[in-house]
Amino acid sequence: QQLYFILMFRPTLEGNTKAQMAKKSSTTLYWTTHKLLENQRMEDGFYDPGRGGDALPSLSKLLREPADSRREVILVDGDKDKELAKFLLEAKRAVSFETDNRERAKRLAQLVGRRLGGNRN
């Protein structure tokens, strides 16, 4: 996996900011392993193009393609998605006073559950 990561980014390392690399690395990590590390953030620009295919398609390519009901693409973009930005601010406020990690996780789970229409307990 490390070799795959290096090969994926070797041509684009120059000129990229650390934030751009973090976006690409979290997207690539999720594409290859179907999970993120416990300390890995999904920053703006993270995307999940769904499963299938031999290589991770670029975001620019996906954005040029017409919408397809057979393939759901998830894109994290707090700049353009005002509802996401609002929700993230609400989540930060909800846990800002909480010092216990278990309670923080519980509050976040409740907030996400309410947002998605699930069980509130």
C-alpha positions in Angstrom: 0.0 0.0 0.0 2.8 2.4 0.7 4.3 1.8 -2.7 0.9 2.4 -4.2 0.6 5.7 -2.3 4.1 6.8 -3.5 3.3 5.9 -7.1 0.0 7.7 -7.1 1.5 11.0 -5.9 5.0 11.0 -7.4 4.0 13.0 -10.5 2.0 15.6 -8.6 4.1 16.1 -5.4 5.6 19.4 -6.6 3.3 22.4 -6.3 0.9 20.7 -4.0 0.2 22.2 -0.5 0.0 19.9 2.5 -3.8 20.4 2.6 -4.0 19.2 -1.0 -1.9 16.1 -0.2 -4.0 15.4 2.9 -7.2 15.5 0.8 -5.6 13.2 -1.8 -4.2 10.8 0.8 -7.4 10.4 2.7 -9.3 9.8 -0.5 -6.6 7.4 -1.7 -6.5 5.6 1.7 -10.3 5.2 1.7 -10.3 4.0 -1.9 -7.7 1.3 -1.2 -8.7 0.2 2.3 -12.4 1.2 2.5 -11.7 2.8 5.8 -9.8 5.7 7.4 -7.5 5.8 10.3 -9.0 6.9 13.6 -7.0 10.2 13.4 -7.6 10.7 9.6 -9.8 13.6 8.8 -12.1 13.9 5.8 -11.2 17.5 4.8 -12.9 19.5 2.1 -12.1 17.9 -1.1 -12.3 14.3 0.2 -14.4 12.2 -2.2 -15.5 8.6 -2.5 -16.4 7.6 -6.0 -17.9 4.3 -5.0 -16.6 0.9 -5.7 -15.5 -0.6 -9.0 -12.8 0.2 -11.5 -9.1 -0.5 -11.5 -7.9 3.0 -10.6 -9.1 5.9 -8.5 -10.8 8.3 -10.9 -9.9 12.0 -10.5 -12.4 14.3 -9.0 -12.2 16.6 -12.0 -13.1 13.6 -14.2 -16.0 12.7 -12.0 -17.3 16.2 -12.0 -17.3 16.3 -15.9 -19.4 13.1 -16.1 -23.2 13.2 -16.1 -25.0 12.1 -12.9 -25.5 8.3 -12.9 -28.1 6.7 -10.6 -26.0 3.5 -10.6 -23.0 5.2 -9.1 -23.2 7.4 -6.0 -20.2 9.8 -5.5 -19.7 11.4 -2.1 -17.9 14.8 -2.0 -17.0 16.7 1.1 -17.1 20.4 0.2 -18.0 22.7 3.1 -17.4 25.8 0.9 -20.1 25.0 -1.6 -22.3 22.8 0.7 -23.7 25.4 3.2 -25.8 22.7 4.9 -22.7 20.7 5.6 -20.8 23.8 6.9 -23.8 24.6 9.2 -23.9 21.0 10.5 -20.2 20.9 11.2 -20.4 24.2 13.1 -23.3 22.8 15.1 -21.4 19.6 15.8 -18.3 21.5 17.0 -20.5 23.6 19.3 -22.3 20.5 20.7 -19.0 18.9 21.8 -16.9 22.0 22.6 -17.6 21.9 26.3 -17.3 18.1 26.6 -14.0 16.8 27.9 -14.7 13.1 28.1 -14.2 11.4 24.8 -16.9 8.9 25.4 -19.4 11.7 26.0 -18.2 13.6 23.0 -18.7 10.5 20.8 -22.2 10.0 22.3 -23.2 13.6 21.6 -21.9 13.4 18.0 -23.7 10.1 17.4 -26.9 11.7 18.7 -26.5 14.7 16.5 -25.8 12.6 13.4 -28.7 10.3 14.3 -31.1 13.3 14.5 -29.8 14.7 11.3 -30.2 11.4 9.4 -33.6 10.8 11.0 -32.6 7.8 13.1 -33.1 6.8 16.7 -32.3 9.7 19.1 -31.3 7.6 22.1 
